[in-house]
Amino acid sequence: MDSEPHPGKPHITYPCPWTYAIIGWDEEDLLLAIGEVVKGRVHKVQFSRKSPKGQYCSVHLELTVDSEDDRNEIFKTLKKNPKIRMVL
C-alpha cells in the first residue's frame, strides 16, 4: 500500500472543520434535508445567496468531519436527497 500522498491531492489532517456549499430550490427544504443528514452532530448552516429570479438558493454547511470516509459519506448522502440540486 502506498503511504505517500497522491500528486495533486491535498493532505488533510482529520478531524477538521469542513464546509459544503449546498444548492437547492427552497431554503427551508435545504435546512430539512441537511438536518436529516447531520442529525446529532454539531453543525452550522449559513444562508449564502438566492438567484436573481429566486429559482435557486444556496447555504453553507459547516461541521467537523472525522475522516475522509466521513467527509465523502456526508457529501454522497447530501447529493442523494431530492431536495438538494447540487453539493460542492
N, CA, C and O atoms as CSV, one atom per row, in Angstrom:
chain,resi,resn,atom,element,x,y,z
A,1,MET,N,N,0.846,-1.182,0.000
A,1,MET,CA,C,0.000,0.000,0.000
A,1,MET,C,C,0.888,1.240,0.000
A,1,MET,O,O,1.858,1.299,0.755
A,2,ASP,N,N,0.583,2.201,-0.807
A,2,ASP,CA,C,1.356,3.423,-0.946
A,2,ASP,C,C,1.028,4.373,0.188
A,2,ASP,O,O,-0.118,4.800,0.329
A,3,SER,N,N,2.025,4.710,1.001
A,3,SER,CA,C,1.772,5.619,2.123
A,3,SER,C,C,2.028,7.076,1.744
A,3,SER,O,O,1.726,7.982,2.521
A,4,GLU,N,N,2.582,7.305,0.554
A,4,GLU,CA,C,2.822,8.662,0.079
A,4,GLU,C,C,1.523,9.266,-0.451
A,4,GLU,O,O,0.723,8.565,-1.069
A,5,PRO,N,N,1.308,10.569,-0.212
A,5,PRO,CA,C,0.106,11.201,-0.768
A,5,PRO,C,C,0.163,11.201,-2.291
A,5,PRO,O,O,1.241,11.248,-2.884
A,6,HIS,N,N,-0.998,11.149,-2.907
A,6,HIS,CA,C,-1.086,11.180,-4.362
A,6,HIS,C,C,-0.755,12.584,-4.856
A,6,HIS,O,O,-1.161,13.570,-4.241
A,7,PRO,N,N,-0.011,12.682,-5.975
A,7,PRO,CA,C,0.303,14.007,-6.506
A,7,PRO,C,C,-0.976,14.794,-6.806
A,7,PRO,O,O,-1.919,14.257,-7.387
A,8,GLY,N,N,-1.000,16.046,-6.413
A,8,GLY,CA,C,-2.157,16.898,-6.671
A,8,GLY,C,C,-3.264,16.767,-5.647
A,8,GLY,O,O,-4.198,17.568,-5.640
A,9,LYS,N,N,-3.177,15.772,-4.782
A,9,LYS,CA,C,-4.206,15.577,-3.760
A,9,LYS,C,C,-3.729,16.230,-2.464
A,9,LYS,O,O,-2.655,15.893,-1.966
A,10,PRO,N,N,-4.515,17.162,-1.911
A,10,PRO,CA,C,-4.056,17.848,-0.698
A,10,PRO,C,C,-4.020,16.901,0.496
A,10,PRO,O,O,-4.821,15.970,0.585
A,11,HIS,N,N,-3.106,17.139,1.391
A,11,HIS,CA,C,-3.042,16.374,2.637
A,11,HIS,C,C,-3.970,17.051,3.643
A,11,HIS,O,O,-3.820,18.237,3.937
A,12,ILE,N,N,-4.916,16.301,4.160
A,12,ILE,CA,C,-5.876,16.837,5.131
A,12,ILE,C,C,-5.702,16.074,6.430
A,12,ILE,O,O,-5.703,14.843,6.436
A,13,THR,N,N,-5.554,16.791,7.519
A,13,THR,CA,C,-5.433,16.169,8.832
A,13,THR,C,C,-6.810,16.149,9.485
A,13,THR,O,O,-7.442,17.192,9.656
A,14,TYR,N,N,-7.268,14.953,9.847
A,14,TYR,CA,C,-8.590,14.777,10.459
A,14,TYR,C,C,-8.428,14.547,11.946
A,14,TYR,O,O,-7.385,14.063,12.385
A,15,PRO,N,N,-9.452,14.889,12.740
A,15,PRO,CA,C,-10.672,15.600,12.362
A,15,PRO,C,C,-10.359,17.054,12.011
A,15,PRO,O,O,-9.363,17.622,12.457
A,16,CYS,N,N,-11.251,17.641,11.192
A,16,CYS,CA,C,-11.081,19.029,10.785
A,16,CYS,C,C,-12.441,19.625,10.418
A,16,CYS,O,O,-13.374,18.893,10.087
A,17,PRO,N,N,-12.550,20.951,10.477
A,17,PRO,CA,C,-13.796,21.581,10.033
A,17,PRO,C,C,-13.900,21.485,8.519
A,17,PRO,O,O,-12.897,21.584,7.813
A,18,TRP,N,N,-15.107,21.295,8.029
A,18,TRP,CA,C,-15.330,21.190,6.587
A,18,TRP,C,C,-16.587,21.955,6.232
A,18,TRP,O,O,-17.558,21.951,6.989
A,19,THR,N,N,-16.575,22.614,5.080
A,19,THR,CA,C,-17.742,23.371,4.629
A,19,THR,C,C,-18.215,22.832,3.293
A,19,THR,O,O,-17.431,22.663,2.360
A,20,TYR,N,N,-19.504,22.568,3.216
A,20,TYR,CA,C,-20.163,22.148,1.974
A,20,TYR,C,C,-21.038,23.302,1.506
A,20,TYR,O,O,-21.758,23.898,2.307
A,21,ALA,N,N,-20.983,23.619,0.228
A,21,ALA,CA,C,-21.928,24.570,-0.367
A,21,ALA,C,C,-23.058,23.725,-0.944
A,21,ALA,O,O,-22.815,22.809,-1.729
A,22,ILE,N,N,-24.278,24.030,-0.558
A,22,ILE,CA,C,-25.437,23.223,-0.942
A,22,ILE,C,C,-26.431,24.115,-1.665
A,22,ILE,O,O,-26.812,25.174,-1.166
A,23,ILE,N,N,-26.845,23.677,-2.843
A,23,ILE,CA,C,-27.743,24.455,-3.694
A,23,ILE,C,C,-29.043,23.687,-3.874
A,23,ILE,O,O,-29.040,22.475,-4.093
A,24,GLY,N,N,-30.153,24.409,-3.777
A,24,GLY,CA,C,-31.462,23.793,-3.957
A,24,GLY,C,C,-32.478,24.832,-4.384
A,24,GLY,O,O,-32.133,25.957,-4.746
A,25,TRP,N,N,-33.734,24.432,-4.335
A,25,TRP,CA,C,-34.805,25.309,-4.798
A,25,TRP,C,C,-35.400,26.132,-3.663
A,25,TRP,O,O,-35.869,27.248,-3.887
A,26,ASP,N,N,-35.385,25.596,-2.458
A,26,ASP,CA,C,-36.070,26.243,-1.338
A,26,ASP,C,C,-35.198,26.147,-0.086
A,26,ASP,O,O,-34.735,25.064,0.272
A,27,GLU,N,N,-34.980,27.270,0.569
A,27,GLU,CA,C,-34.100,27.286,1.744
A,27,GLU,C,C,-34.617,26.375,2.857
A,27,GLU,O,O,-33.835,25.657,3.481
A,28,GLU,N,N,-35.902,26.398,3.107
A,28,GLU,CA,C,-36.451,25.560,4.174
A,28,GLU,C,C,-36.278,24.074,3.862
A,28,GLU,O,O,-35.977,23.286,4.759
A,29,ASP,N,N,-36.465,23.684,2.600
A,29,ASP,CA,C,-36.235,22.290,2.202
A,29,ASP,C,C,-34.770,21.907,2.393
A,29,ASP,O,O,-34.466,20.792,2.818
A,30,LEU,N,N,-33.864,22.834,2.078
A,30,LEU,CA,C,-32.444,22.554,2.274
A,30,LEU,C,C,-32.140,22.325,3.747
A,30,LEU,O,O,-31.399,21.408,4.100
A,31,LEU,N,N,-32.710,23.153,4.597
A,31,LEU,CA,C,-32.478,23.011,6.036
A,31,LEU,C,C,-33.005,21.676,6.551
A,31,LEU,O,O,-32.363,21.034,7.383
A,32,LEU,N,N,-34.163,21.256,6.067
A,32,LEU,CA,C,-34.721,19.962,6.468
A,32,LEU,C,C,-33.842,18.814,5.990
A,32,LEU,O,O,-33.579,17.876,6.743
A,33,ALA,N,N,-33.390,18.884,4.745
A,33,ALA,CA,C,-32.539,17.832,4.181
A,33,ALA,C,C,-31.215,17.741,4.944
A,33,ALA,O,O,-30.749,16.648,5.263
A,34,ILE,N,N,-30.625,18.881,5.227
A,34,ILE,CA,C,-29.364,18.900,5.980
A,34,ILE,C,C,-29.570,18.308,7.364
A,34,ILE,O,O,-28.742,17.530,7.837
A,35,GLY,N,N,-30.672,18.671,8.017
A,35,GLY,CA,C,-30.972,18.145,9.343
A,35,GLY,C,C,-31.073,16.635,9.367
A,35,GLY,O,O,-30.661,16.001,10.339
A,36,GLU,N,N,-31.619,16.045,8.303
A,36,GLU,CA,C,-31.721,14.589,8.212
A,36,GLU,C,C,-30.338,13.946,8.129
A,36,GLU,O,O,-30.118,12.874,8.693
A,37,VAL,N,N,-29.426,14.583,7.442
A,37,VAL,CA,C,-28.092,14.018,7.219
A,37,VAL,C,C,-27.193,14.177,8.441
A,37,VAL,O,O,-26.460,13.252,8.791
A,38,VAL,N,N,-27.240,15.330,9.092
A,38,VAL,CA,C,-26.298,15.612,10.181
A,38,VAL,C,C,-26.926,15.473,11.566
A,38,VAL,O,O,-26.362,15.961,12.545
A,39,LYS,N,N,-28.055,14.831,11.663
A,39,LYS,CA,C,-28.752,14.723,12.952
A,39,LYS,C,C,-27.791,14.222,14.047
A,39,LYS,O,O,-27.069,13.240,13.880
A,40,GLY,N,N,-27.825,14.942,15.157
A,40,GLY,CA,C,-26.991,14.579,16.292
A,40,GLY,C,C,-25.568,15.119,16.231
A,40,GLY,O,O,-24.807,14.947,17.184
A,41,ARG,N,N,-25.197,15.764,15.140
A,41,ARG,CA,C,-23.845,16.316,15.019
A,41,ARG,C,C,-23.906,17.836,15.155
A,41,ARG,O,O,-24.847,18.476,14.684
A,42,VAL,N,N,-22.902,18.393,15.796
A,42,VAL,CA,C,-22.807,19.847,15.910
A,42,VAL,C,C,-22.490,20.389,14.520
A,42,VAL,O,O,-21.542,19.942,13.874
A,43,HIS,N,N,-23.284,21.348,14.067
A,43,HIS,CA,C,-23.082,21.924,12.744
A,43,HIS,C,C,-23.614,23.349,12.704
A,43,HIS,O,O,-24.349,23.788,13.589
A,44,LYS,N,N,-23.224,24.051,11.662
A,44,LYS,CA,C,-23.673,25.420,11.466
A,44,LYS,C,C,-24.116,25.553,10.009
A,44,LYS,O,O,-23.404,25.129,9.098
A,45,VAL,N,N,-25.286,26.140,9.795
A,45,VAL,CA,C,-25.785,26.388,8.444
A,45,VAL,C,C,-25.954,27.890,8.289
A,45,VAL,O,O,-26.550,28.559,9.133
A,46,GLN,N,N,-25.420,28.399,7.201
A,46,GLN,CA,C,-25.500,29.838,6.954
A,46,GLN,C,C,-26.032,30.063,5.542
A,46,GLN,O,O,-25.533,29.477,4.581
A,47,PHE,N,N,-27.051,30.918,5.425
A,47,PHE,CA,C,-27.578,31.276,4.115
A,47,PHE,C,C,-26.476,31.937,3.308
A,47,PHE,O,O,-25.722,32.759,3.829
A,48,SER,N,N,-26.384,31.578,2.034
A,48,SER,CA,C,-25.346,32.152,1.180
A,48,SER,C,C,-25.938,33.148,0.193
A,48,SER,O,O,-25.622,34.337,0.237
A,49,ARG,N,N,-26.807,32.656,-0.706
A,49,ARG,CA,C,-27.412,33.578,-1.676
A,49,ARG,C,C,-28.636,32.964,-2.334
A,49,ARG,O,O,-28.907,31.769,-2.219
A,50,LYS,N,N,-29.361,33.825,-3.024
A,50,LYS,CA,C,-30.546,33.421,-3.788
A,50,LYS,C,C,-30.337,33.931,-5.206
A,50,LYS,O,O,-29.811,35.026,-5.404
A,51,SER,N,N,-30.746,33.140,-6.193
A,51,SER,CA,C,-30.585,33.573,-7.578
A,51,SER,C,C,-31.452,34.808,-7.834
A,51,SER,O,O,-32.448,35.018,-7.142
A,52,PRO,N,N,-31.077,35.628,-8.826
A,52,PRO,CA,C,-31.829,36.865,-9.088
A,52,PRO,C,C,-33.330,36.652,-9.300
A,52,PRO,O,O,-34.135,37.485,-8.884
A,53,LYS,N,N,-33.708,35.559,-9.935
A,53,LYS,CA,C,-35.130,35.283,-10.169
A,53,LYS,C,C,-35.750,34.426,-9.065
A,53,LYS,O,O,-36.930,34.083,-9.135
A,54,GLY,N,N,-34.960,34.080,-8.048
A,54,GLY,CA,C,-35.478,33.314,-6.922
A,54,GLY,C,C,-35.673,31.839,-7.202
A,54,GLY,O,O,-36.353,31.155,-6.438
A,55,GLN,N,N,-35.096,31.332,-8.277
A,55,GLN,CA,C,-35.278,29.920,-8.621
A,55,GLN,C,C,-34.413,28.991,-7.778
A,55,GLN,O,O,-34.799,27.851,-7.520
A,56,TYR,N,N,-33.242,29.469,-7.344
A,56,TYR,CA,C,-32.318,28.659,-6.569
A,56,TYR,C,C,-31.819,29.447,-5.372
A,56,TYR,O,O,-31.811,30.678,-5.371
A,57,CYS,N,N,-31.403,28.709,-4.355
A,57,CYS,CA,C,-30.746,29.338,-3.225
A,57,CYS,C,C,-29.614,28.426,-2.779
A,57,CYS,O,O,-29.582,27.242,-3.113
A,58,SER,N,N,-28.693,28.994,-2.026
A,58,SER,CA,C,-27.590,28.179,-1.542
A,58,SER,C,C,-27.315,28.491,-0.080
A,58,SER,O,O,-27.545,29.603,0.395
A,59,VAL,N,N,-26.819,27.489,0.612
A,59,VAL,CA,C,-26.418,27.613,2.008
A,59,VAL,C,C,-25.057,26.953,2.164
A,59,VAL,O,O,-24.650,26.138,1.336
A,60,HIS,N,N,-24.367,27.311,3.223
A,60,HIS,CA,C,-23.112,26.669,3.570
A,60,HIS,C,C,-23.332,25.865,4.841
A,60,HIS,O,O,-23.861,26.370,5.831
A,61,LEU,N,N,-22.919,24.613,4.796
A,61,LEU,CA,C,-22.971,23.729,5.957
A,61,LEU,C,C,-21.555,23.543,6.456
A,61,LEU,O,O,-20.677,23.117,5.706
A,62,GLU,N,N,-21.330,23.862,7.725
A,62,GLU,CA,C,-20.012,23.660,8.320
A,62,GLU,C,C,-20.137,22.693,9.490
A,62,GLU,O,O,-21.006,22.851,10.347
A,63,LEU,N,N,-19.263,21.692,9.518
A,63,LEU,CA,C,-19.210,20.751,10.615
A,63,LEU,C,C,-17.832,20.118,10.648
A,63,LEU,O,O,-17.047,20.279,9.713
A,64,THR,N,N,-17.539,19.410,11.707
A,64,THR,CA,C,-16.264,18.708,11.822
A,64,THR,C,C,-16.428,17.317,11.237
A,64,THR,O,O,-17.346,16.579,11.595
A,65,VAL,N,N,-15.519,16.971,10.326
A,65,VAL,CA,C,-15.508,15.622,9.752
A,65,VAL,C,C,-14.365,14.850,10.393
A,65,VAL,O,O,-13.293,15.401,10.644
A,66,ASP,N,N,-14.605,13.567,10.656
A,66,ASP,CA,C,-13.650,12.744,11.392
A,66,ASP,C,C,-12.628,12.050,10.505
A,66,ASP,O,O,-11.553,11.668,10.967
A,67,SER,N,N,-12.966,11.888,9.219
A,67,SER,CA,C,-12.087,11.162,8.306
A,67,SER,C,C,-12.493,11.470,6.873
A,67,SER,O,O,-13.527,12.094,6.631
A,68,GLU,N,N,-11.680,11.032,5.931
A,68,GLU,CA,C,-12.037,11.205,4.527
A,68,GLU,C,C,-13.316,10.444,4.207
A,68,GLU,O,O,-14.166,10.936,3.464
A,69,ASP,N,N,-13.454,9.243,4.768
A,69,ASP,CA,C,-14.676,8.460,4.547
A,69,ASP,C,C,-15.897,9.191,5.082
A,69,ASP,O,O,-16.938,9.220,4.425
A,70,ASP,N,N,-15.782,9.784,6.271
A,70,ASP,CA,C,-16.881,10.549,6.861
A,70,ASP,C,C,-17.247,11.724,5.955
A,70,ASP,O,O,-18.421,11.950,5.664
A,71,ARG,N,N,-16.236,12.468,5.513
A,71,ARG,CA,C,-16.463,13.628,4.632
A,71,ARG,C,C,-17.146,13.207,3.338
A,71,ARG,O,O,-18.097,13.854,2.899
A,72,ASN,N,N,-16.671,12.131,2.727
A,72,ASN,CA,C,-17.253,11.661,1.469
A,72,ASN,C,C,-18.666,11.105,1.656
A,72,ASN,O,O,-19.521,11.284,0.788
A,73,GLU,N,N,-18.912,10.441,2.767
A,73,GLU,CA,C,-20.240,9.872,3.027
A,73,GLU,C,C,-21.273,10.985,3.203
A,73,GLU,O,O,-22.387,10.879,2.689
A,74,ILE,N,N,-20.920,12.042,3.917
A,74,ILE,CA,C,-21.833,13.180,4.070
A,74,ILE,C,C,-22.134,13.779,2.709
A,74,ILE,O,O,-23.288,14.066,2.393
A,75,PHE,N,N,-21.094,13.971,1.899
A,75,PHE,CA,C,-21.254,14.516,0.549
A,75,PHE,C,C,-22.220,13.655,-0.277
A,75,PHE,O,O,-23.153,14.177,-0.888
A,76,LYS,N,N,-21.992,12.343,-0.290
A,76,LYS,CA,C,-22.842,11.430,-1.072
A,76,LYS,C,C,-24.283,11.432,-0.584
A,76,LYS,O,O,-25.217,11.422,-1.385
A,77,THR,N,N,-24.459,11.446,0.733
A,77,THR,CA,C,-25.810,11.424,1.297
A,77,THR,C,C,-26.555,12.719,0.972
A,77,THR,O,O,-27.743,12.686,0.648
A,78,LEU,N,N,-25.869,13.848,1.058
A,78,LEU,CA,C,-26.494,15.116,0.685
A,78,LEU,C,C,-26.895,15.101,-0.791
A,78,LEU,O,O,-28.001,15.517,-1.137
A,79,LYS,N,N,-26.005,14.626,-1.657
A,79,LYS,CA,C,-26.277,14.604,-3.100
A,79,LYS,C,C,-27.484,13.744,-3.464
A,79,LYS,O,O,-28.177,14.035,-4.438
A,80,LYS,N,N,-27.741,12.696,-2.697
A,80,LYS,CA,C,-28.850,11.782,-2.986
A,80,LYS,C,C,-30.216,12.372,-2.663
A,80,LYS,O,O,-31.234,11.899,-3.168
A,81,ASN,N,N,-30.241,13.401,-1.826
A,81,ASN,CA,C,-31.514,13.952,-1.366
A,81,ASN,C,C,-32.180,14.734,-2.506
A,81,ASN,O,O,-31.561,15.629,-3.081
A,82,PRO,N,N,-33.438,14.403,-2.838
A,82,PRO,CA,C,-34.129,15.084,-3.949
A,82,PRO,C,C,-34.384,16.585,-3.710
A,82,PRO,O,O,-34.665,17.317,-4.659
A,83,LYS,N,N,-34.288,17.043,-2.462
A,83,LYS,CA,C,-34.486,18.469,-2.176
A,83,LYS,C,C,-33.222,19.281,-2.481
A,83,LYS,O,O,-33.246,20.512,-2.484
A,84,ILE,N,N,-32.126,18.573,-2.737
A,84,ILE,CA,C,-30.841,19.218,-2.987
A,84,ILE,C,C,-30.481,19.055,-4.459
A,84,ILE,O,O,-30.479,17.946,-4.992
A,85,ARG,N,N,-30.182,20.160,-5.096
A,85,ARG,CA,C,-29.811,20.133,-6.514
A,85,ARG,C,C,-28.330,19.842,-6.712
A,85,ARG,O,O,-27.961,19.086,-7.611
A,86,MET,N,N,-27.475,20.439,-5.876
A,86,MET,CA,C,-26.041,20.291,-6.065
A,86,MET,C,C,-25.310,20.485,-4.737
A,86,MET,O,O,-25.744,21.256,-3.881
A,87,VAL,N,N,-24.185,19.767,-4.581
A,87,VAL,CA,C,-23.340,19.909,-3.400
A,87,VAL,C,C,-21.914,20.159,-3.891
A,87,VAL,O,O,-21.401,19.438,-4.747
A,88,LEU,N,N,-21.298,21.175,-3.341
A,88,LEU,CA,C,-19.903,21.491,-3.707
A,88,LEU,C,C,-19.036,21.423,-2.464
A,88,LEU,O,O,-17.829,21.653,-2.540
